[in-house]
Amino acid sequence: MGDISFPNGNGKVHGNGNGHGNGNSYSQRKSCWYEEEIEENLRWCFALNSILHTGATQFQDIQLLDTKPFGKALVIDGKLQSAEIDEFIYHESLVHPPLLHHSNPKTIFIMGGGEGSTARELLRHKSVTKVVMCDIDEEVVEFCKSYLSVNTKAFCDPRLELIINDARAELVKREEKYDVIIGDLADPIEGGPCYQLYTKTFYELTVKPKLAEGGIFVTQAGPAGVFSHTEVFSCIFNTLKQVFKYVVPYSAHIPSYADIWGWVMASDYPITLSPDELDLRMKQRINGENRYLDGKTFVSASTLSKAVRKSLDEETHVYTEDSARFIYGHGHGSDHNHNHN
Protein backbone atom coordinates (compact mmCIF):
# COMPACT_ATOMS: atom_id res chain seq x y z
CA MET A 1 0.00 0.00 0.00
CA GLY A 2 1.40 3.42 -0.92
CA ASP A 3 1.50 6.61 1.15
CA ILE A 4 -1.80 8.19 2.05
CA SER A 5 -0.88 11.85 2.23
CA PHE A 6 -2.79 14.28 4.39
CA PRO A 7 -3.67 17.41 2.38
CA ASN A 8 -0.73 19.85 2.28
CA GLY A 9 0.83 18.53 5.48
CA ASN A 10 4.20 16.81 5.78
CA GLY A 11 2.82 13.90 7.78
CA LYS A 12 1.97 10.71 5.90
CA VAL A 13 0.38 7.43 6.87
CA HIS A 14 1.84 4.16 5.64
CA GLY A 15 -0.36 1.09 5.47
CA ASN A 16 0.62 -2.56 5.96
CA GLY A 17 3.86 -2.52 4.02
CA ASN A 18 6.30 -5.35 3.57
CA GLY A 19 7.67 -6.48 6.92
CA HIS A 20 11.35 -7.36 6.83
CA GLY A 21 12.67 -10.51 8.41
CA ASN A 22 10.45 -13.44 9.22
CA GLY A 23 8.40 -15.02 11.98
CA ASN A 24 7.42 -12.72 14.84
CA SER A 25 9.20 -9.67 13.53
CA TYR A 26 6.85 -9.60 10.53
CA SER A 27 3.64 -9.75 12.57
CA GLN A 28 4.95 -7.10 14.99
CA ARG A 29 5.76 -4.71 12.15
CA LYS A 30 2.56 -5.26 10.21
CA SER A 31 0.99 -2.01 11.29
CA CYS A 32 -0.16 1.37 10.08
CA TRP A 33 2.57 3.99 10.52
CA TYR A 34 2.54 7.77 10.69
CA GLU A 35 5.57 9.49 9.21
CA GLU A 36 6.63 13.09 9.81
CA GLU A 37 9.36 14.81 7.88
CA ILE A 38 11.49 16.62 10.46
CA GLU A 39 14.17 17.77 8.05
CA GLU A 40 14.96 17.09 4.42
CA ASN A 41 16.85 13.88 5.16
CA LEU A 42 15.27 12.96 8.47
CA ARG A 43 11.90 11.35 9.10
CA TRP A 44 10.20 10.22 12.28
CA CYS A 45 7.73 7.32 12.29
CA PHE A 46 5.42 5.79 14.82
CA ALA A 47 2.81 3.05 14.75
CA LEU A 48 -0.89 3.94 14.77
CA ASN A 49 -3.87 2.24 16.30
CA SER A 50 -6.21 4.41 14.22
CA ILE A 51 -6.81 7.77 12.54
CA LEU A 52 -9.52 9.43 14.64
CA HIS A 53 -10.03 12.51 12.50
CA THR A 54 -8.53 14.32 9.53
CA GLY A 55 -9.63 17.59 7.98
CA ALA A 56 -8.68 21.09 6.91
CA THR A 57 -9.75 24.34 8.56
CA GLN A 58 -9.56 27.80 6.99
CA PHE A 59 -6.03 28.18 8.36
CA GLN A 60 -4.51 24.77 8.98
CA ASP A 61 -4.67 21.06 8.28
CA ILE A 62 -5.58 19.06 11.36
CA GLN A 63 -5.43 15.40 12.33
CA LEU A 64 -6.08 13.46 15.50
CA LEU A 65 -4.23 10.16 15.57
CA ASP A 66 -4.35 7.36 18.09
CA THR A 67 -0.69 6.36 18.22
CA LYS A 68 0.81 3.30 19.85
CA PRO A 69 3.79 4.96 21.57
CA PHE A 70 2.27 8.34 22.52
CA GLY A 71 -1.51 7.90 22.81
CA LYS A 72 -3.77 10.46 21.14
CA ALA A 73 -1.73 12.95 19.13
CA LEU A 74 -2.80 16.24 17.61
CA VAL A 75 -1.10 17.02 14.28
CA ILE A 76 -1.39 20.45 12.63
CA ASP A 77 0.12 21.22 9.22
CA GLY A 78 2.02 17.93 9.27
CA LYS A 79 3.70 18.73 12.62
CA LEU A 80 2.89 16.87 15.80
CA GLN A 81 1.68 19.54 18.25
CA SER A 82 0.79 17.55 21.30
CA ALA A 83 0.67 13.93 22.40
CA GLU A 84 -1.32 12.56 25.31
CA ILE A 85 1.58 10.79 26.98
CA ASP A 86 4.07 13.68 27.22
CA GLU A 87 2.21 16.98 26.65
CA PHE A 88 2.62 17.65 30.41
CA ILE A 89 6.36 18.26 29.84
CA TYR A 90 5.68 20.98 27.27
CA HIS A 91 2.78 22.65 29.09
CA GLU A 92 4.33 22.63 32.57
CA SER A 93 7.52 24.11 31.08
CA LEU A 94 5.62 26.82 29.20
CA VAL A 95 3.31 27.92 32.02
CA HIS A 96 4.87 27.49 35.43
CA PRO A 97 8.26 29.27 35.09
CA PRO A 98 6.73 32.68 34.17
CA LEU A 99 3.92 32.41 36.73
CA LEU A 100 6.26 31.32 39.52
CA HIS A 101 8.75 34.10 38.77
CA HIS A 102 5.94 36.66 38.92
CA SER A 103 5.16 38.03 42.40
CA ASN A 104 1.37 37.69 42.09
CA PRO A 105 0.06 36.60 38.66
CA LYS A 106 -3.66 37.29 38.33
CA THR A 107 -4.41 38.05 34.68
CA ILE A 108 -2.98 36.02 31.82
CA PHE A 109 -3.28 36.32 28.04
CA ILE A 110 -2.60 33.22 25.91
CA MET A 111 -1.78 33.75 22.25
CA GLY A 112 -2.91 30.52 20.63
CA GLY A 113 -3.37 27.64 23.05
CA GLY A 114 -6.52 26.34 21.33
CA GLU A 115 -5.85 22.85 22.61
CA GLY A 116 -6.71 23.96 26.15
CA SER A 117 -3.73 22.42 27.95
CA THR A 118 -2.02 25.76 28.60
CA ALA A 119 -5.23 27.11 30.15
CA ARG A 120 -5.48 23.92 32.24
CA GLU A 121 -2.02 24.47 33.74
CA LEU A 122 -2.64 28.20 34.30
CA LEU A 123 -5.90 27.55 36.13
CA ARG A 124 -4.08 25.38 38.67
CA HIS A 125 -2.57 28.60 40.06
CA LYS A 126 -4.61 29.89 43.01
CA SER A 127 -3.75 33.54 42.31
CA VAL A 128 -5.12 33.51 38.74
CA THR A 129 -8.41 35.35 38.37
CA LYS A 130 -8.66 35.66 34.57
CA VAL A 131 -7.23 33.77 31.60
CA VAL A 132 -7.90 35.11 28.10
CA MET A 133 -7.25 32.45 25.49
CA CYS A 134 -7.10 33.90 21.99
CA ASP A 135 -6.82 31.45 19.11
CA ILE A 136 -7.35 32.30 15.45
CA ASP A 137 -8.79 28.90 14.51
CA GLU A 138 -12.23 28.20 15.94
CA GLU A 139 -12.42 24.76 14.34
CA VAL A 140 -9.24 23.64 16.12
CA VAL A 141 -10.60 24.91 19.46
CA GLU A 142 -13.95 23.17 18.96
CA PHE A 143 -12.17 20.03 17.82
CA CYS A 144 -9.99 19.97 20.95
CA LYS A 145 -12.99 20.64 23.19
CA SER A 146 -14.69 17.60 21.68
CA TYR A 147 -11.79 15.17 21.65
CA LEU A 148 -9.36 16.10 24.45
CA SER A 149 -11.28 15.17 27.60
CA VAL A 150 -8.24 15.96 29.80
CA ASN A 151 -9.01 19.68 29.29
CA THR A 152 -12.80 19.60 29.69
CA LYS A 153 -12.63 21.10 33.18
CA ALA A 154 -10.40 23.96 31.99
CA PHE A 155 -12.76 24.85 29.13
CA CYS A 156 -15.63 25.04 31.66
CA ASP A 157 -13.76 27.15 34.22
CA PRO A 158 -15.48 30.55 34.70
CA ARG A 159 -12.06 32.27 34.88
CA LEU A 160 -11.43 31.35 31.22
CA GLU A 161 -12.44 33.80 28.50
CA LEU A 162 -12.18 32.22 25.05
CA ILE A 163 -11.75 34.57 22.08
CA ILE A 164 -11.52 33.59 18.42
CA ASN A 165 -9.32 36.20 16.78
CA ASP A 166 -5.83 36.99 15.57
CA ALA A 167 -3.77 37.45 18.77
CA ARG A 168 -2.12 40.64 17.57
CA ALA A 169 -5.45 42.30 16.68
CA GLU A 170 -6.94 41.20 20.00
CA LEU A 171 -4.04 42.51 22.11
CA VAL A 172 -4.02 45.83 20.25
CA LYS A 173 -7.71 46.51 20.84
CA ARG A 174 -7.75 45.53 24.53
CA GLU A 175 -7.34 48.24 27.12
CA GLU A 176 -6.20 46.07 30.02
CA LYS A 177 -2.67 44.93 30.76
CA TYR A 178 -1.67 41.42 31.80
CA ASP A 179 0.68 40.01 34.42
CA VAL A 180 1.81 37.26 32.07
CA ILE A 181 1.46 36.91 28.28
CA ILE A 182 2.08 33.45 26.84
CA GLY A 183 2.92 32.58 23.24
CA ASP A 184 1.56 29.07 22.73
CA LEU A 185 1.62 29.36 18.97
CA ALA A 186 2.36 26.92 16.21
CA ASP A 187 5.97 27.05 15.01
CA PRO A 188 6.86 29.68 12.45
CA ILE A 189 6.44 27.76 9.20
CA GLU A 190 6.06 29.17 5.71
CA GLY A 191 2.41 29.70 4.88
CA GLY A 192 1.36 29.14 8.51
CA PRO A 193 -0.71 31.74 10.40
CA CYS A 194 1.81 32.47 13.17
CA TYR A 195 5.23 33.59 12.01
CA GLN A 196 4.50 37.34 12.37
CA LEU A 197 3.91 36.77 16.09
CA TYR A 198 7.62 36.05 16.55
CA THR A 199 8.90 39.36 15.22
CA LYS A 200 10.71 42.21 16.98
CA THR A 201 8.00 44.68 15.94
CA PHE A 202 5.30 42.52 17.47
CA TYR A 203 7.20 42.02 20.74
CA GLU A 204 8.08 45.70 21.01
CA LEU A 205 4.88 47.41 19.88
CA THR A 206 2.17 44.91 20.83
CA VAL A 207 3.32 42.53 23.57
CA LYS A 208 5.47 44.75 25.79
CA PRO A 209 2.95 47.64 26.12
CA LYS A 210 0.30 45.11 27.27
CA LEU A 211 2.39 43.79 30.16
CA ALA A 212 1.54 45.21 33.58
CA GLU A 213 4.27 46.29 35.98
CA GLY A 214 6.39 43.25 36.87
CA GLY A 215 4.96 41.49 33.82
CA ILE A 216 6.59 38.48 32.14
CA PHE A 217 6.32 37.23 28.58
CA VAL A 218 7.05 33.64 27.58
CA THR A 219 6.92 31.94 24.20
CA GLN A 220 7.47 28.46 22.89
CA ALA A 221 10.53 28.82 20.68
CA GLY A 222 10.86 25.72 18.53
CA PRO A 223 13.43 22.91 18.51
CA ALA A 224 16.41 23.52 20.81
CA GLY A 225 18.68 20.55 20.17
CA VAL A 226 22.43 20.83 19.62
CA PHE A 227 21.84 21.11 15.85
CA SER A 228 18.18 22.10 15.53
CA HIS A 229 18.33 25.20 17.78
CA THR A 230 19.68 27.31 14.91
CA GLU A 231 16.37 26.96 13.00
CA VAL A 232 14.44 29.49 15.13
CA PHE A 233 15.33 29.13 18.85
CA SER A 234 18.52 31.22 18.80
CA CYS A 235 16.85 33.84 16.63
CA ILE A 236 13.76 34.17 18.87
CA PHE A 237 16.09 34.50 21.88
CA ASN A 238 18.16 37.22 20.18
CA THR A 239 15.03 39.06 19.03
CA LEU A 240 13.60 39.18 22.55
CA LYS A 241 16.98 40.36 23.84
CA GLN A 242 16.54 43.50 21.70
CA VAL A 243 13.23 44.26 23.43
CA PHE A 244 13.48 43.10 27.06
CA LYS A 245 16.10 43.64 29.75
CA TYR A 246 16.09 40.08 31.14
CA VAL A 247 15.78 37.07 28.82
CA VAL A 248 15.96 33.44 29.94
CA PRO A 249 16.09 30.63 27.36
CA TYR A 250 15.38 27.08 28.58
CA SER A 251 14.69 23.67 27.09
CA ALA A 252 13.47 20.13 27.75
CA HIS A 253 13.39 16.83 25.91
CA ILE A 254 9.93 15.90 24.62
CA PRO A 255 9.88 12.30 23.39
CA SER A 256 7.03 12.69 20.89
CA TYR A 257 8.78 15.68 19.26
CA ALA A 258 11.92 13.58 18.72
CA ASP A 259 13.96 16.53 19.96
CA ILE A 260 14.76 18.93 22.74
CA TRP A 261 12.27 21.82 22.75
CA GLY A 262 12.85 25.44 23.65
CA TRP A 263 11.06 28.29 25.42
CA VAL A 264 12.16 31.85 26.07
CA MET A 265 10.99 33.93 29.03
CA ALA A 266 11.47 37.72 28.98
CA SER A 267 10.83 40.67 31.29
CA ASP A 268 12.12 44.09 32.26
CA TYR A 269 12.20 42.83 35.83
CA PRO A 270 14.75 40.31 37.16
CA ILE A 271 13.63 36.69 36.81
CA THR A 272 15.95 34.79 39.11
CA LEU A 273 14.72 32.45 41.83
CA SER A 274 16.61 29.65 43.56
CA PRO A 275 15.36 26.05 43.24
CA ASP A 276 14.17 26.21 46.87
CA GLU A 277 12.21 29.42 46.28
CA LEU A 278 10.60 27.92 43.17
CA ASP A 279 9.66 24.77 45.11
CA LEU A 280 8.16 26.82 47.93
CA ARG A 281 6.08 28.90 45.51
CA MET A 282 4.88 25.73 43.76
CA LYS A 283 3.73 24.31 47.08
CA GLN A 284 1.97 27.53 48.09
CA ARG A 285 0.44 28.55 44.79
CA ILE A 286 -0.34 25.51 42.63
CA ASN A 287 -3.18 23.05 43.10
CA GLY A 288 -2.03 19.47 42.60
CA GLU A 289 1.42 18.09 41.88
CA ASN A 290 3.55 18.82 38.83
CA ARG A 291 4.72 15.69 37.09
CA TYR A 292 7.75 17.24 35.41
CA LEU A 293 8.75 20.63 36.73
CA ASP A 294 10.25 21.49 40.10
CA GLY A 295 12.97 23.92 41.20
CA LYS A 296 15.91 21.71 40.29
CA THR A 297 14.33 20.76 36.96
CA PHE A 298 14.02 24.42 36.01
CA VAL A 299 17.65 25.09 36.94
CA SER A 300 18.61 22.17 34.73
CA ALA A 301 16.27 23.32 31.90
CA SER A 302 17.76 26.82 31.92
CA THR A 303 21.34 25.50 31.91
CA LEU A 304 21.86 25.05 28.19
CA SER A 305 24.69 22.99 26.71
CA LYS A 306 28.00 24.62 25.81
CA ALA A 307 27.31 24.41 22.05
CA VAL A 308 23.88 26.02 22.34
CA ARG A 309 25.07 28.75 24.74
CA LYS A 310 27.91 29.67 22.39
CA SER A 311 25.50 29.81 19.47
CA LEU A 312 22.99 31.98 21.36
CA ASP A 313 25.78 34.35 22.41
CA GLU A 314 26.89 34.72 18.79
CA GLU A 315 23.42 34.97 17.20
CA THR A 316 22.93 38.27 15.39
CA HIS A 317 19.75 37.58 13.41
CA VAL A 318 16.69 39.55 14.49
CA TYR A 319 13.31 38.13 13.49
CA THR A 320 11.37 40.59 11.33
CA GLU A 321 8.58 40.26 8.76
CA ASP A 322 11.18 40.65 6.00
CA SER A 323 13.82 38.37 7.49
CA ALA A 324 11.71 35.60 8.99
CA ARG A 325 13.19 32.21 9.72
CA PHE A 326 11.09 29.08 9.48
CA ILE A 327 11.32 25.58 10.78
CA TYR A 328 11.28 22.89 8.12
CA GLY A 329 7.87 22.29 6.58
CA HIS A 330 4.97 24.12 4.94
CA GLY A 331 1.74 25.60 6.20
CA HIS A 332 -1.75 25.10 4.85
CA GLY A 333 -2.02 26.39 1.30
CA SER A 334 1.58 27.63 1.06
CA ASP A 335 3.69 27.50 -2.05
CA HIS A 336 5.70 24.31 -1.74
CA ASN A 337 8.40 25.66 -4.01
CA HIS A 338 9.50 28.41 -1.62
CA ASN A 339 13.09 28.35 -0.50
CA HIS A 340 13.70 28.68 3.22
CA ASN A 341 15.76 31.56 4.55
C-alpha positions as CSV (number, residue, x, y, z in Angstrom):
1,M,0.0,0.0,0.0
2,G,1.4,3.4,-0.9
3,D,1.5,6.6,1.2
4,I,-1.8,8.2,2.1
5,S,-0.9,11.9,2.2
6,F,-2.8,14.3,4.4
7,P,-3.7,17.4,2.4
8,N,-0.7,19.9,2.3
9,G,0.8,18.5,5.5
10,N,4.2,16.8,5.8
11,G,2.8,13.9,7.8
12,K,2.0,10.7,5.9
13,V,0.4,7.4,6.9
14,H,1.8,4.2,5.6
15,G,-0.4,1.1,5.5
16,N,0.6,-2.6,6.0
17,G,3.9,-2.5,4.0
18,N,6.3,-5.4,3.6
19,G,7.7,-6.5,6.9
20,H,11.3,-7.4,6.8
21,G,12.7,-10.5,8.4
22,N,10.5,-13.4,9.2
23,G,8.4,-15.0,12.0
24,N,7.4,-12.7,14.8
25,S,9.2,-9.7,13.5
26,Y,6.8,-9.6,10.5
27,S,3.6,-9.8,12.6
28,Q,4.9,-7.1,15.0
29,R,5.8,-4.7,12.2
30,K,2.6,-5.3,10.2
31,S,1.0,-2.0,11.3
32,C,-0.2,1.4,10.1
33,W,2.6,4.0,10.5
34,Y,2.5,7.8,10.7
35,E,5.6,9.5,9.2
36,E,6.6,13.1,9.8
37,E,9.4,14.8,7.9
38,I,11.5,16.6,10.5
39,E,14.2,17.8,8.1
40,E,15.0,17.1,4.4
41,N,16.8,13.9,5.2
42,L,15.3,13.0,8.5
43,R,11.9,11.3,9.1
44,W,10.2,10.2,12.3
45,C,7.7,7.3,12.3
46,F,5.4,5.8,14.8
47,A,2.8,3.1,14.7
48,L,-0.9,3.9,14.8
49,N,-3.9,2.2,16.3
50,S,-6.2,4.4,14.2
51,I,-6.8,7.8,12.5
52,L,-9.5,9.4,14.6
53,H,-10.0,12.5,12.5
54,T,-8.5,14.3,9.5
55,G,-9.6,17.6,8.0
56,A,-8.7,21.1,6.9
57,T,-9.7,24.3,8.6
58,Q,-9.6,27.8,7.0
59,F,-6.0,28.2,8.4
60,Q,-4.5,24.8,9.0
61,D,-4.7,21.1,8.3
62,I,-5.6,19.1,11.4
63,Q,-5.4,15.4,12.3
64,L,-6.1,13.5,15.5
65,L,-4.2,10.2,15.6
66,D,-4.4,7.4,18.1
67,T,-0.7,6.4,18.2
68,K,0.8,3.3,19.8
69,P,3.8,5.0,21.6
70,F,2.3,8.3,22.5
71,G,-1.5,7.9,22.8
72,K,-3.8,10.5,21.1
73,A,-1.7,13.0,19.1
74,L,-2.8,16.2,17.6
75,V,-1.1,17.0,14.3
76,I,-1.4,20.4,12.6
77,D,0.1,21.2,9.2
78,G,2.0,17.9,9.3
79,K,3.7,18.7,12.6
80,L,2.9,16.9,15.8
81,Q,1.7,19.5,18.2
82,S,0.8,17.6,21.3
83,A,0.7,13.9,22.4
84,E,-1.3,12.6,25.3
85,I,1.6,10.8,27.0
86,D,4.1,13.7,27.2
87,E,2.2,17.0,26.7
88,F,2.6,17.6,30.4
89,I,6.4,18.3,29.8
90,Y,5.7,21.0,27.3
91,H,2.8,22.7,29.1
92,E,4.3,22.6,32.6
93,S,7.5,24.1,31.1
94,L,5.6,26.8,29.2
95,V,3.3,27.9,32.0
96,H,4.9,27.5,35.4
97,P,8.3,29.3,35.1
98,P,6.7,32.7,34.2
99,L,3.9,32.4,36.7
100,L,6.3,31.3,39.5
101,H,8.7,34.1,38.8
102,H,5.9,36.7,38.9
103,S,5.2,38.0,42.4
104,N,1.4,37.7,42.1
105,P,0.1,36.6,38.7
106,K,-3.7,37.3,38.3
107,T,-4.4,38.1,34.7
108,I,-3.0,36.0,31.8
109,F,-3.3,36.3,28.0
110,I,-2.6,33.2,25.9
111,M,-1.8,33.8,22.3
112,G,-2.9,30.5,20.6
113,G,-3.4,27.6,23.0
114,G,-6.5,26.3,21.3
115,E,-5.9,22.8,22.6
116,G,-6.7,24.0,26.2
117,S,-3.7,22.4,27.9
118,T,-2.0,25.8,28.6
119,A,-5.2,27.1,30.1
120,R,-5.5,23.9,32.2
121,E,-2.0,24.5,33.7
122,L,-2.6,28.2,34.3
123,L,-5.9,27.6,36.1
124,R,-4.1,25.4,38.7
125,H,-2.6,28.6,40.1
126,K,-4.6,29.9,43.0
127,S,-3.7,33.5,42.3
128,V,-5.1,33.5,38.7
129,T,-8.4,35.4,38.4
130,K,-8.7,35.7,34.6
131,V,-7.2,33.8,31.6
132,V,-7.9,35.1,28.1
133,M,-7.2,32.4,25.5
134,C,-7.1,33.9,22.0
135,D,-6.8,31.5,19.1
136,I,-7.4,32.3,15.4
137,D,-8.8,28.9,14.5
138,E,-12.2,28.2,15.9
139,E,-12.4,24.8,14.3
140,V,-9.2,23.6,16.1
141,V,-10.6,24.9,19.5
142,E,-14.0,23.2,19.0
143,F,-12.2,20.0,17.8
144,C,-10.0,20.0,21.0
145,K,-13.0,20.6,23.2
146,S,-14.7,17.6,21.7
147,Y,-11.8,15.2,21.6
148,L,-9.4,16.1,24.5
149,S,-11.3,15.2,27.6
150,V,-8.2,16.0,29.8
151,N,-9.0,19.7,29.3
152,T,-12.8,19.6,29.7
153,K,-12.6,21.1,33.2
154,A,-10.4,24.0,32.0
155,F,-12.8,24.8,29.1
156,C,-15.6,25.0,31.7
157,D,-13.8,27.2,34.2
158,P,-15.5,30.6,34.7
159,R,-12.1,32.3,34.9
160,L,-11.4,31.3,31.2
161,E,-12.4,33.8,28.5
162,L,-12.2,32.2,25.1
163,I,-11.8,34.6,22.1
164,I,-11.5,33.6,18.4
165,N,-9.3,36.2,16.8
166,D,-5.8,37.0,15.6
167,A,-3.8,37.4,18.8
168,R,-2.1,40.6,17.6
169,A,-5.4,42.3,16.7
170,E,-6.9,41.2,20.0
171,L,-4.0,42.5,22.1
172,V,-4.0,45.8,20.2
173,K,-7.7,46.5,20.8
174,R,-7.8,45.5,24.5
175,E,-7.3,48.2,27.1
176,E,-6.2,46.1,30.0
177,K,-2.7,44.9,30.8
178,Y,-1.7,41.4,31.8
179,D,0.7,40.0,34.4
180,V,1.8,37.3,32.1
181,I,1.5,36.9,28.3
182,I,2.1,33.5,26.8
183,G,2.9,32.6,23.2
184,D,1.6,29.1,22.7
185,L,1.6,29.4,19.0
186,A,2.4,26.9,16.2
187,D,6.0,27.1,15.0
188,P,6.9,29.7,12.4
189,I,6.4,27.8,9.2
190,E,6.1,29.2,5.7
191,G,2.4,29.7,4.9
192,G,1.4,29.1,8.5
193,P,-0.7,31.7,10.4
194,C,1.8,32.5,13.2
195,Y,5.2,33.6,12.0
196,Q,4.5,37.3,12.4
197,L,3.9,36.8,16.1
198,Y,7.6,36.0,16.5
199,T,8.9,39.4,15.2
200,K,10.7,42.2,17.0
201,T,8.0,44.7,15.9
202,F,5.3,42.5,17.5
203,Y,7.2,42.0,20.7
204,E,8.1,45.7,21.0
205,L,4.9,47.4,19.9
206,T,2.2,44.9,20.8
207,V,3.3,42.5,23.6
208,K,5.5,44.8,25.8
209,P,3.0,47.6,26.1
210,K,0.3,45.1,27.3
211,L,2.4,43.8,30.2
212,A,1.5,45.2,33.6
213,E,4.3,46.3,36.0
214,G,6.4,43.3,36.9
215,G,5.0,41.5,33.8
216,I,6.6,38.5,32.1
217,F,6.3,37.2,28.6
218,V,7.0,33.6,27.6
219,T,6.9,31.9,24.2
220,Q,7.5,28.5,22.9
221,A,10.5,28.8,20.7
222,G,10.9,25.7,18.5
223,P,13.4,22.9,18.5
224,A,16.4,23.5,20.8
225,G,18.7,20.6,20.2
226,V,22.4,20.8,19.6
227,F,21.8,21.1,15.8
228,S,18.2,22.1,15.5
229,H,18.3,25.2,17.8
230,T,19.7,27.3,14.9
231,E,16.4,27.0,13.0
232,V,14.4,29.5,15.1
233,F,15.3,29.1,18.9
234,S,18.5,31.2,18.8
235,C,16.8,33.8,16.6
236,I,13.8,34.2,18.9
237,F,16.1,34.5,21.9
238,N,18.2,37.2,20.2
239,T,15.0,39.1,19.0
240,L,13.6,39.2,22.6
241,K,17.0,40.4,23.8
242,Q,16.5,43.5,21.7
243,V,13.2,44.3,23.4
244,F,13.5,43.1,27.1
245,K,16.1,43.6,29.8
246,Y,16.1,40.1,31.1
247,V,15.8,37.1,28.8
248,V,16.0,33.4,29.9
249,P,16.1,30.6,27.4
250,Y,15.4,27.1,28.6
251,S,14.7,23.7,27.1
252,A,13.5,20.1,27.8
253,H,13.4,16.8,25.9
254,I,9.9,15.9,24.6
255,P,9.9,12.3,23.4
256,S,7.0,12.7,20.9
257,Y,8.8,15.7,19.3
258,A,11.9,13.6,18.7
259,D,14.0,16.5,20.0
260,I,14.8,18.9,22.7
261,W,12.3,21.8,22.7
262,G,12.9,25.4,23.7
263,W,11.1,28.3,25.4
264,V,12.2,31.8,26.1
265,M,11.0,33.9,29.0
266,A,11.5,37.7,29.0
267,S,10.8,40.7,31.3
268,D,12.1,44.1,32.3
269,Y,12.2,42.8,35.8
270,P,14.8,40.3,37.2
271,I,13.6,36.7,36.8
272,T,16.0,34.8,39.1
273,L,14.7,32.5,41.8
274,S,16.6,29.7,43.6
275,P,15.4,26.1,43.2
276,D,14.2,26.2,46.9
277,E,12.2,29.4,46.3
278,L,10.6,27.9,43.2
279,D,9.7,24.8,45.1
280,L,8.2,26.8,47.9
281,R,6.1,28.9,45.5
282,M,4.9,25.7,43.8
283,K,3.7,24.3,47.1
284,Q,2.0,27.5,48.1
285,R,0.4,28.5,44.8
286,I,-0.3,25.5,42.6
287,N,-3.2,23.0,43.1
288,G,-2.0,19.5,42.6
289,E,1.4,18.1,41.9
290,N,3.6,18.8,38.8
291,R,4.7,15.7,37.1
292,Y,7.8,17.2,35.4
293,L,8.8,20.6,36.7
294,D,10.2,21.5,40.1
295,G,13.0,23.9,41.2
296,K,15.9,21.7,40.3
297,T,14.3,20.8,37.0
298,F,14.0,24.4,36.0
299,V,17.7,25.1,36.9
300,S,18.6,22.2,34.7
301,A,16.3,23.3,31.9
302,S,17.8,26.8,31.9
303,T,21.3,25.5,31.9
304,L,21.9,25.0,28.2
305,S,24.7,23.0,26.7
306,K,28.0,24.6,25.8
307,A,27.3,24.4,22.1
308,V,23.9,26.0,22.3
309,R,25.1,28.8,24.7
310,K,27.9,29.7,22.4
311,S,25.5,29.8,19.5
312,L,23.0,32.0,21.4
313,D,25.8,34.4,22.4
314,E,26.9,34.7,18.8
315,E,23.4,35.0,17.2
316,T,22.9,38.3,15.4
317,H,19.7,37.6,13.4
318,V,16.7,39.6,14.5
319,Y,13.3,38.1,13.5
320,T,11.4,40.6,11.3
321,E,8.6,40.3,8.8
322,D,11.2,40.6,6.0
323,S,13.8,38.4,7.5
324,A,11.7,35.6,9.0
325,R,13.2,32.2,9.7
326,F,11.1,29.1,9.5
327,I,11.3,25.6,10.8
328,Y,11.3,22.9,8.1
329,G,7.9,22.3,6.6
330,H,5.0,24.1,4.9
331,G,1.7,25.6,6.2
332,H,-1.7,25.1,4.8
333,G,-2.0,26.4,1.3
334,S,1.6,27.6,1.1
335,D,3.7,27.5,-2.0
336,H,5.7,24.3,-1.7
337,N,8.4,25.7,-4.0
338,H,9.5,28.4,-1.6
339,N,13.1,28.4,-0.5
340,H,13.7,28.7,3.2
341,N,15.8,31.6,4.5
